[in-house]
Structure formats: structure tokens, C-alpha cells
Amino acid sequence: MSTPPPPPIPTYSGPPGGDVYRPTGNNGKAVAAMVCGIVGLVIFGFILGIIAIVLGSIAKNEIKRTGQGGSGMATAGIVLGIIDIVAGIIIFAAVVG
């Protein structure tokens, strides 16, 4: 007669009730959006304003989904990006006009 196989070794799968993982720290795209917005203000960067708005919008969606920090930075990047674009248009109109 053969012996039964040993029971499987339990593996750790996180806290009871399922895995709960919340990334900590700020979202990198939110930080990048804010930096692009600030640098765009300094050098009147029309392109940096567009980048700040795009990165800020993507970051806001990721933050909602993952629970990371940085929502304020993403919002600041979007607002600064809009200011960059408006300032770029005004400066362009002043130079051309």
C-alpha cells in the first residue's frame, strides 16, 4: 500500500480577505505635469503647456484608479499648462502684431 502525498505547503497571499495593495507615494506623471507647467511659465513654453495638460489628465485618471497621491500636483500641472498656453498665445500675438 502506498502512502498518500503530503499536504500542499500554504503560501502567503496577503492579508485575510484578499490582497489589498495601495501604491504609496506620488504619481510620477503628476510630478512631471507640475514641473512642465512651472518650467513652461519660466520660459513661456507653449509646448510644455500642452505636455503639462496631457500628463496631468493622465495622472488624474491613474490616481483615481490606483489611489496614489499627487492629485493636487496633477491639478496644478493642468492649470499651469493652461496658463502657459494662454501666455504663449499672447506673447506670439504681441510679437507678430
PyMOL CGO cylinders between C-alpha atoms (Angstrom):
from pymol import cmd
from pymol.cgo import CYLINDER

trace = [
    CYLINDER, 0.00, 0.00, 0.00, 1.37, 3.43, -0.91, 0.3, 1, 1, 1, 1, 1, 1,
    CYLINDER, 1.37, 3.43, -0.91, 1.41, 6.42, 1.37, 0.3, 1, 1, 1, 1, 1, 1,
    CYLINDER, 1.41, 6.42, 1.37, -0.66, 9.48, 0.46, 0.3, 1, 1, 1, 1, 1, 1,
    CYLINDER, -0.66, 9.48, 0.46, 1.20, 12.55, -0.77, 0.3, 1, 1, 1, 1, 1, 1,
    CYLINDER, 1.20, 12.55, -0.77, 1.99, 15.24, 1.81, 0.3, 1, 1, 1, 1, 1, 1,
    CYLINDER, 1.99, 15.24, 1.81, -0.42, 18.16, 2.05, 0.3, 1, 1, 1, 1, 1, 1,
    CYLINDER, -0.42, 18.16, 2.05, 0.50, 21.24, -0.01, 0.3, 1, 1, 1, 1, 1, 1,
    CYLINDER, 0.50, 21.24, -0.01, 2.55, 23.90, 1.70, 0.3, 1, 1, 1, 1, 1, 1,
    CYLINDER, 2.55, 23.90, 1.70, 0.43, 27.03, 2.22, 0.3, 1, 1, 1, 1, 1, 1,
    CYLINDER, 0.43, 27.03, 2.22, 1.68, 30.17, 0.56, 0.3, 1, 1, 1, 1, 1, 1,
    CYLINDER, 1.68, 30.17, 0.56, 1.23, 33.71, 1.83, 0.3, 1, 1, 1, 1, 1, 1,
    CYLINDER, 1.23, 33.71, 1.83, -1.18, 35.66, -0.33, 0.3, 1, 1, 1, 1, 1, 1,
    CYLINDER, -1.18, 35.66, -0.33, -1.58, 38.82, 1.71, 0.3, 1, 1, 1, 1, 1, 1,
    CYLINDER, -1.58, 38.82, 1.71, -3.96, 39.86, 4.45, 0.3, 1, 1, 1, 1, 1, 1,
    CYLINDER, -3.96, 39.86, 4.45, -7.08, 37.83, 5.21, 0.3, 1, 1, 1, 1, 1, 1,
    CYLINDER, -7.08, 37.83, 5.21, -9.93, 38.64, 2.90, 0.3, 1, 1, 1, 1, 1, 1,
    CYLINDER, -9.93, 38.64, 2.90, -7.83, 39.16, -0.19, 0.3, 1, 1, 1, 1, 1, 1,
    CYLINDER, -7.83, 39.16, -0.19, -4.86, 41.13, -1.36, 0.3, 1, 1, 1, 1, 1, 1,
    CYLINDER, -4.86, 41.13, -1.36, -5.03, 44.83, -0.70, 0.3, 1, 1, 1, 1, 1, 1,
    CYLINDER, -5.03, 44.83, -0.70, -2.23, 46.78, -2.34, 0.3, 1, 1, 1, 1, 1, 1,
    CYLINDER, -2.23, 46.78, -2.34, -2.16, 50.54, -2.43, 0.3, 1, 1, 1, 1, 1, 1,
    CYLINDER, -2.16, 50.54, -2.43, 0.86, 52.11, -4.06, 0.3, 1, 1, 1, 1, 1, 1,
    CYLINDER, 0.86, 52.11, -4.06, 2.39, 54.71, -1.84, 0.3, 1, 1, 1, 1, 1, 1,
    CYLINDER, 2.39, 54.71, -1.84, 3.94, 57.97, -2.87, 0.3, 1, 1, 1, 1, 1, 1,
    CYLINDER, 3.94, 57.97, -2.87, 3.06, 60.41, -5.56, 0.3, 1, 1, 1, 1, 1, 1,
    CYLINDER, 3.06, 60.41, -5.56, 2.22, 59.59, -9.13, 0.3, 1, 1, 1, 1, 1, 1,
    CYLINDER, 2.22, 59.59, -9.13, 5.23, 60.29, -11.35, 0.3, 1, 1, 1, 1, 1, 1,
    CYLINDER, 5.23, 60.29, -11.35, 3.15, 61.76, -14.16, 0.3, 1, 1, 1, 1, 1, 1,
    CYLINDER, 3.15, 61.76, -14.16, 1.61, 64.23, -11.70, 0.3, 1, 1, 1, 1, 1, 1,
    CYLINDER, 1.61, 64.23, -11.70, 5.06, 65.40, -10.66, 0.3, 1, 1, 1, 1, 1, 1,
    CYLINDER, 5.06, 65.40, -10.66, 6.14, 65.67, -14.30, 0.3, 1, 1, 1, 1, 1, 1,
    CYLINDER, 6.14, 65.67, -14.30, 2.99, 67.66, -15.17, 0.3, 1, 1, 1, 1, 1, 1,
    CYLINDER, 2.99, 67.66, -15.17, 3.67, 70.16, -12.41, 0.3, 1, 1, 1, 1, 1, 1,
    CYLINDER, 3.67, 70.16, -12.41, 7.33, 70.51, -13.37, 0.3, 1, 1, 1, 1, 1, 1,
    CYLINDER, 7.33, 70.51, -13.37, 6.43, 71.05, -17.05, 0.3, 1, 1, 1, 1, 1, 1,
    CYLINDER, 6.43, 71.05, -17.05, 3.87, 73.67, -16.03, 0.3, 1, 1, 1, 1, 1, 1,
    CYLINDER, 3.87, 73.67, -16.03, 6.38, 75.56, -13.87, 0.3, 1, 1, 1, 1, 1, 1,
    CYLINDER, 6.38, 75.56, -13.87, 9.18, 75.40, -16.42, 0.3, 1, 1, 1, 1, 1, 1,
    CYLINDER, 9.18, 75.40, -16.42, 6.71, 76.48, -19.11, 0.3, 1, 1, 1, 1, 1, 1,
    CYLINDER, 6.71, 76.48, -19.11, 5.92, 79.60, -17.09, 0.3, 1, 1, 1, 1, 1, 1,
    CYLINDER, 5.92, 79.60, -17.09, 9.58, 80.48, -16.80, 0.3, 1, 1, 1, 1, 1, 1,
    CYLINDER, 9.58, 80.48, -16.80, 10.41, 80.08, -20.48, 0.3, 1, 1, 1, 1, 1, 1,
    CYLINDER, 10.41, 80.08, -20.48, 6.92, 80.78, -21.90, 0.3, 1, 1, 1, 1, 1, 1,
    CYLINDER, 6.92, 80.78, -21.90, 6.72, 77.25, -23.24, 0.3, 1, 1, 1, 1, 1, 1,
    CYLINDER, 6.72, 77.25, -23.24, 3.66, 76.66, -25.38, 0.3, 1, 1, 1, 1, 1, 1,
    CYLINDER, 3.66, 76.66, -25.38, 4.67, 73.04, -25.99, 0.3, 1, 1, 1, 1, 1, 1,
    CYLINDER, 4.67, 73.04, -25.99, 5.41, 72.44, -22.31, 0.3, 1, 1, 1, 1, 1, 1,
    CYLINDER, 5.41, 72.44, -22.31, 1.91, 73.70, -21.51, 0.3, 1, 1, 1, 1, 1, 1,
    CYLINDER, 1.91, 73.70, -21.51, 0.39, 71.08, -23.77, 0.3, 1, 1, 1, 1, 1, 1,
    CYLINDER, 0.39, 71.08, -23.77, 2.58, 68.38, -22.23, 0.3, 1, 1, 1, 1, 1, 1,
    CYLINDER, 2.58, 68.38, -22.23, 1.59, 69.51, -18.72, 0.3, 1, 1, 1, 1, 1, 1,
    CYLINDER, 1.59, 69.51, -18.72, -2.11, 69.28, -19.55, 0.3, 1, 1, 1, 1, 1, 1,
    CYLINDER, -2.11, 69.28, -19.55, -1.79, 65.83, -21.11, 0.3, 1, 1, 1, 1, 1, 1,
    CYLINDER, -1.79, 65.83, -21.11, 0.35, 64.42, -18.29, 0.3, 1, 1, 1, 1, 1, 1,
    CYLINDER, 0.35, 64.42, -18.29, -1.89, 65.99, -15.65, 0.3, 1, 1, 1, 1, 1, 1,
    CYLINDER, -1.89, 65.99, -15.65, -5.01, 64.46, -17.18, 0.3, 1, 1, 1, 1, 1, 1,
    CYLINDER, -5.01, 64.46, -17.18, -3.44, 61.02, -17.43, 0.3, 1, 1, 1, 1, 1, 1,
    CYLINDER, -3.44, 61.02, -17.43, -2.17, 61.31, -13.86, 0.3, 1, 1, 1, 1, 1, 1,
    CYLINDER, -2.17, 61.31, -13.86, -5.63, 62.24, -12.53, 0.3, 1, 1, 1, 1, 1, 1,
    CYLINDER, -5.63, 62.24, -12.53, -7.10, 59.09, -14.10, 0.3, 1, 1, 1, 1, 1, 1,
    CYLINDER, -7.10, 59.09, -14.10, -4.30, 56.89, -12.73, 0.3, 1, 1, 1, 1, 1, 1,
    CYLINDER, -4.30, 56.89, -12.73, -4.65, 58.41, -9.26, 0.3, 1, 1, 1, 1, 1, 1,
    CYLINDER, -4.65, 58.41, -9.26, -8.38, 57.65, -9.21, 0.3, 1, 1, 1, 1, 1, 1,
    CYLINDER, -8.38, 57.65, -9.21, -7.70, 54.07, -10.26, 0.3, 1, 1, 1, 1, 1, 1,
    CYLINDER, -7.70, 54.07, -10.26, -4.70, 53.27, -8.05, 0.3, 1, 1, 1, 1, 1, 1,
    CYLINDER, -4.70, 53.27, -8.05, -5.17, 55.50, -5.02, 0.3, 1, 1, 1, 1, 1, 1,
    CYLINDER, -5.17, 55.50, -5.02, -1.72, 57.08, -5.28, 0.3, 1, 1, 1, 1, 1, 1,
    CYLINDER, -1.72, 57.08, -5.28, -1.02, 60.59, -4.06, 0.3, 1, 1, 1, 1, 1, 1,
    CYLINDER, -1.02, 60.59, -4.06, -0.38, 63.62, -6.21, 0.3, 1, 1, 1, 1, 1, 1,
    CYLINDER, -0.38, 63.62, -6.21, -3.86, 64.75, -7.21, 0.3, 1, 1, 1, 1, 1, 1,
    CYLINDER, -3.86, 64.75, -7.21, -3.04, 68.34, -6.30, 0.3, 1, 1, 1, 1, 1, 1,
    CYLINDER, -3.04, 68.34, -6.30, 0.14, 68.26, -8.33, 0.3, 1, 1, 1, 1, 1, 1,
    CYLINDER, 0.14, 68.26, -8.33, -1.76, 66.91, -11.33, 0.3, 1, 1, 1, 1, 1, 1,
    CYLINDER, -1.76, 66.91, -11.33, -4.33, 69.69, -10.99, 0.3, 1, 1, 1, 1, 1, 1,
    CYLINDER, -4.33, 69.69, -10.99, -1.56, 72.27, -10.66, 0.3, 1, 1, 1, 1, 1, 1,
    CYLINDER, -1.56, 72.27, -10.66, 0.07, 70.89, -13.81, 0.3, 1, 1, 1, 1, 1, 1,
    CYLINDER, 0.07, 70.89, -13.81, -3.20, 71.22, -15.74, 0.3, 1, 1, 1, 1, 1, 1,
    CYLINDER, -3.20, 71.22, -15.74, -3.82, 74.78, -14.52, 0.3, 1, 1, 1, 1, 1, 1,
    CYLINDER, -3.82, 74.78, -14.52, -0.23, 75.86, -15.17, 0.3, 1, 1, 1, 1, 1, 1,
    CYLINDER, -0.23, 75.86, -15.17, -0.38, 74.24, -18.61, 0.3, 1, 1, 1, 1, 1, 1,
    CYLINDER, -0.38, 74.24, -18.61, -3.45, 76.30, -19.47, 0.3, 1, 1, 1, 1, 1, 1,
    CYLINDER, -3.45, 76.30, -19.47, -1.69, 79.45, -18.25, 0.3, 1, 1, 1, 1, 1, 1,
    CYLINDER, -1.69, 79.45, -18.25, 1.38, 78.52, -20.34, 0.3, 1, 1, 1, 1, 1, 1,
    CYLINDER, 1.38, 78.52, -20.34, -0.72, 78.17, -23.49, 0.3, 1, 1, 1, 1, 1, 1,
    CYLINDER, -0.72, 78.17, -23.49, -2.58, 81.45, -22.91, 0.3, 1, 1, 1, 1, 1, 1,
    CYLINDER, -2.58, 81.45, -22.91, 0.68, 83.29, -22.18, 0.3, 1, 1, 1, 1, 1, 1,
    CYLINDER, 0.68, 83.29, -22.18, 2.27, 81.76, -25.28, 0.3, 1, 1, 1, 1, 1, 1,
    CYLINDER, 2.27, 81.76, -25.28, -0.62, 82.92, -27.46, 0.3, 1, 1, 1, 1, 1, 1,
    CYLINDER, -0.62, 82.92, -27.46, -0.49, 86.44, -26.01, 0.3, 1, 1, 1, 1, 1, 1,
    CYLINDER, -0.49, 86.44, -26.01, 3.29, 86.69, -26.49, 0.3, 1, 1, 1, 1, 1, 1,
    CYLINDER, 3.29, 86.69, -26.49, 3.03, 85.32, -30.03, 0.3, 1, 1, 1, 1, 1, 1,
    CYLINDER, 3.03, 85.32, -30.03, 0.30, 87.83, -30.88, 0.3, 1, 1, 1, 1, 1, 1,
    CYLINDER, 0.30, 87.83, -30.88, 2.37, 90.69, -29.41, 0.3, 1, 1, 1, 1, 1, 1,
    CYLINDER, 2.37, 90.69, -29.41, 5.47, 89.72, -31.36, 0.3, 1, 1, 1, 1, 1, 1,
    CYLINDER, 5.47, 89.72, -31.36, 3.65, 89.18, -34.65, 0.3, 1, 1, 1, 1, 1, 1,
    CYLINDER, 3.65, 89.18, -34.65, 1.32, 92.17, -34.21, 0.3, 1, 1, 1, 1, 1, 1,
]
cmd.load_cgo(trace, "trace")
